[in-house]
Amino acid sequence: MTVKLDFEECLKDSPRFRAEIEVVQSDVSELETRLEKLVKQCHAMLEAGRVYCQTSKSFVNGLRDLGQHCSGDKTMEECLDKFSIKLSIILEAQGDVIETTQKSVKTKLQNFVKEDVRRFKDVRKEFERGSECLEGALMRNAQAPRGKQHEVEEASNALLNARRTFRSEALDYVLEINVIEAKKKTDILMAMLSLMEAQAQLFQHGHQSLSELDEYRRKLNEEHTQFVLNSAREKRDMEQRHAAIKKKDVSYDDSIMDFNAASTNGIAMEGYLYKRASNAFKTWSRRWFSIQKSQLVYQKRFKDQPTAVVEDLRLCTVKPSAENERRFCFEVVSPSKCCLLQADSERQQQAWISAVQNSIASAFQEHRDDSHSPRQRCSSVSLNSLGGGGGGGVDQDNKGCKALEEVQAIPGNKNCCDCGEPGPDWASINLGITLCIVCSGIHRSLGVHFSKVRSLTLDSWEPELIKLMCELGNTVINRIYEARIDELTIKKPHPSSPRGDKESWIRSKYVEKKFTHKLPETGRNPLLRRASGRRNRTDTQDQAVQRPPLKPKPNRATLPRVTGLSPSDLVQKNNAHKDVDEEEEDLSGLHPGALLYRSAALQNFPVMADALAHGASVNWVNAAEESSTPLIQAVSANALAACEFLLQNSANVNQTDSNGRGPLHHATILGHTGLVCLFLKRGADYNAKDKTHKDPITIAVDTANADIVTLLRIAKMNKEMREMDGAFGQSGDETYHDIFRDFSHMASNNPEKLKRRSADPKT
């Protein structure tokens, strides 16, 4: 059964919903007219059929009388007698057809018109009455003067009751629309099917036209039976959903307060607002507003062409308005005009102001990205190279372009990870995969907690992000998230598959995780032994951890079984400087959080991704090791890409261990300048103190690490400058970004230049 209207859409009461309601009402009126006409025609046909049967019976009786008269002639008597018997059987069958038509067609359709359509009209009247009451309550609520509190309260209560009543009646109306849509199919099909059965039995031995309908009749009969079953089941589910929604509080006024800059239809936000006219009368009109294509537009009806309040959001600003007598007002000010708008509540007012501000910021960001995209920088590099000129900035951009090519050269990255389309130019930075533009849009709709999408050609890429992308790739991730597709015989979509198939596949793969290996019950040990997790921090700050090769690594499912490596071999392979006398541990049997914790220290990205795919908390705490987290473990190994991977998957950059030290403390103690730069860019708190009452700046001064002291002090100074209203705030911010960008490139490309300077802390 196809749902004609959606319950959620009726709660918004948008122009789209009103337009669909008008279409349905027109369709039902047309259906009623045609059914009444058909019932009248059926009645005339039945009366004519009864007259025909009566006269035919008289004719048969005449044949019998003639046969009796011809009793002396046996041939004549037998012929007339047999023919009259056959005609009697045919007439009886025709009488059955007339009775069947009377019951199945005329009565059924007549009842549908008298009962179902009438019930639809009654519910429609209730809906229209509730709509009028709500419109009046909205008008009274909007006109309530700010200074008369009792009138405001009366108007608010009246609006609350009117909205509750309207939405309840709207839900009933939508339910009735969907029910009558389904019932008209079953009733009309059942009537026609019964009539075809009777006609087929009547003419099955001689009427060729009905014989040709036998196959169709059987097929239609089967489809109708299945349709009735499905319709009954979906009707039951729909009624349950209707009852569940009706139990909720439908009097709220923020059902449309959802700002989504990356929505698939391009509408970041939409809803009703009152708009004051710019004429001399200053009249207020309620209009449907939406933010789309960097514009704030409104319309009265769904089919109307939207009118833009401002052509470009970058040219305007928004602020609350307290000068007007009406409540919940705000202004959208542009160089050419000022538009005064009013929301229905303070919450909606704040939501609209925030949405317009976010849209203004997004418009500026899109403009900035378009003018400084990597593709344009690569073009400028080529031109400078041809001209014989080139400086440090050109070389840096050239390296960035080569790094993007390196991402696309990772195994499997030349085709979309989910549909296989060649030449993908989008990526999910927290998953480490490349995507085509269609799949990237679906990934974006999942939300940033599942996938963070960037363009490989339009967005700017930080060096640590490129390094992270080179550690994973489509082949590695598909080995984890598609581990069971052969076992489940699931068909993967291809580039020409419909978008719906791709969306269903991506949601099953990344949200529901249907194709990952199931964890055995024995693989859920949440604790790590202290001996197996102990680190020699003195060795860590003097030795550099060798970056693992850029090739696929074993995932969790194949860790001990397929590769043939023992857990101790895996540990030694991924951590060359680990103590050989340390106790062996079985990584394959760990709880997902513990597995993420251990693999972060080993810099084993496939195993880290596998642990997250199996539900590991990115902020998992190892109580047996001073409440350390996976991010702190990655810091101990000086693993820049591993830290970036955890941060992109929502790791808390300020989560501390039992000593009150966060990742920034540990990176400062160990002298990992590149990690200090990364954490500061990700919002680490440089003022946080550990249990010894030392913050990272104090620790850096004690260890005489000039680079880290410089970074921390610059970050602190930049924050102070941004909080100032002076003229140098923006300049300081640019200097800050330039310095941190240089440190990021150095940490990713030349880490040996950031080795900690050894000095006597006492000097």
Secondary structure, DSSP 8 states (H G I E B T S, - for coil): ---SS-HHHHHHT-HHHHHHHHHHHHHHHHHHHHHHHHHHHHHHHHHHHHHHHHHHHHHHHHHHHHHHHTTT-HHHHHHHHHHHHHHHHHHHHHHHHHHHIIIIIIIHHHHIIIIIIHHHHHHHHHHHHHHHHHHHHHHHHHH--TT-HHHHHHHHHHHHHHHHHHHHHHHHHHHHHHHHHHHHHHHHHHHHHHHHHHHHHHHTTT-HHHHTTHHHHHHHHHHHHHHHHHHHHHHHHHHHHHHHHHHS-TT-S-TT----TT-TTSEEEEEEEEEE-SSTT--EEEEEEEEETTEEEEESSTTS--EEEES-GGG-EEEEE-SSSSSSEEEEE-SS-EEEEE-SSHHHHHHHHHHHHHHHHHHHHHHHHHHT-HHHHHHHHHHHHHTT---HHHHHHHHHHHHHHHHHTSTTTTB-TTT--BS--EEETTTTEEE-HHHHHHHHHH-TTT--EEETTTS---HHHHHHHHHS-HHHHHHHHTTTHHHHT-----TTS-HHHHHHHHIIIIIS-TTS----GGG-B----HHHH---HHHHHHS------SS----TTTTTTTS---HHHHHHHH-TTS-TTS----GGGB-HHHHHHHHHHHT-HHHHHHHHHTT--TT--BGGGTTB-HHHHHHHTT-HHHHHHHHHTT--TT---TTS--HHHHHHHHT-HHHHHHHHHTT--TT---TTS--HHHHHHHTT-HHHHHHHHHHHHHHHHHHS-STTHHHHHHHHHHHHHHHHHHHHH-GGGG------TT-
